[in-house]
Amino acid sequence: MTQVGDLFSRRRFEKRLEETRGSLYRMAYAWCHNRYLAEDLVQQTMLKALEKRNQLRELDRLESWVYRILANTFRDWHRRERPVEPLDNHEPVDEAGPEQAANRTEIVERVRGAVAGLPAAQRQVLTLVDLKGFSYAETAGILEIPIGTVMSRLSRARQQLKANLDVRPGNAAPAVRHLRSVK
Amino acid sequence: MTDRTYTDETLNAFVDGELDLDEAVEILRASEDNDEVRTRLCELRYLKDMVAHAYSEVPRAYNDALPTSSRTSSALMRSVTAAAMVAFMAVGIGIGWVSHEREMMQTVAVPDDPVFLDISEVFSLQEAKSAHGKPSSIILHVATNDRHRVEDALAKLEAFVDAQQLDQQRVAVEIVANGYGLDLIRTAHTPYEDQVKQLARDDYVTILACRQAVQRLRDRGIDVDLIPEADFAPSALDRIIERLREGWVYVKV
């Protein structure tokens, strides 16, 4: 590649990388529920992405590539340091005064609490799919797990959320039909 | 009536848009005829929406004074992107980083070819010099208290500093500690106090503690006393980016 082409490519990479920062932070927060740690995870992720820039062959794959770095960074932290700090409980989610905002805050806190109570592996799958809208295949690639594991973790995560949030009690199951294929 | 003809995985896949057309149509038809399937789909959809909603706005780490409603993640992202775009136009190349202390978005430029080296290779004066064709200063990021890694780094750094005492062009080394790396310069924790103090006597060696990391420990009620030779950087990672922008070599212990 020419120097000009290389420079152009680098600028596009950095622009695209920067554009992922907000959603990366949201994801990191959903994984650890600690804003300081989330910020550190994101900064480490972006630093690593800059460092490993040459490993990314296609710019279109940047997003899932960066999320994979985030997942690895989170996994390394989790292995190394285990959660020691309390969750960001009772954060003011909305500063508006109306009753509606109070109800909304309560719901948000309940949901975050329920998500935080999930095993980390389930939490990651759930949030990659629900917050970011990654496909099962992309989620499997980011977390480096089989697609069937994505599906089973997601299913267990939602079952537990449903129970914890009292959405509706589940029922027993007779005959089961399995999914034929996933896109 | 209960109906588990369809597994949770299947209905999840439907809600997540993962089924092919035939299967999706089948589920839709089943939901028309079967209250149980319809209810389960509604619950899953509701859960999915609730989770997405719960994190549509999340608290930021260092801008607590600002109302969250005016700093929604999407708005924040827009401001980051806008700031980054301005920086790209202004300096040609750049990347935005949050400036925590100033509670505003700041963009900084990194060099075209930031240098990240492994510790095993960086403490070769030749490596530092060849990186940019002239002596490159080194920022040494200590984020661990792993004894083996810290001792290895200190030994190499001491040898490096000794080796260049007679050199005409000295290479500056900045040690930035955060996380568990702070133990290196905490008086009650470091077993290397004499070594660190000896290094700090060299005019070309600077020792910095991440103020945010120190504050975080103090917020948790932990006493943090640093050796007097250590100064503060507002944020270790912002400092690293700043040095990278200036062409320094980055080394992580």
Interface residues (C-beta under 8 A of the other chain):
Chain A: L7 R10 R11 E14 K15 L17 E18 E19 R21 G22 S23 Y25 R26 Y29 A30 R35 Y36 A38 E39 D40 Q43 Q44 M46 L47 L50 E51 E85 D88 E91 P92 V93 D94 E95 A96 I107 V108 V111 R112 V115 L126 T127 V129 D130 L131 S135 Y136 M151 S152 L154 S155 R158 Q159 L161 K162 L165 V167 R168 N171 A172 A173 P174 A175 V176 R177 H178 L179 R180 S181 V182 K183
Chain B: T2 R4 T5 Y6 T7 D8 E9 T10 N12 A13 D16 E18 L19 D20 E23 E36 T39 E43 L44 Y46 L47 K48 M50 V51 A52 H53 A54 Y55 E57 V58 P59 R60 A61 Y62 P67 T68 S69 S73 S74 L76 M77 V80 T81 A84 M85 F88 G92 I93 G94 I95 G96 W97 V98 H100 V110 D112 P114 F116 G179 Q212 R216 R220 L237 I240 I241 Y250
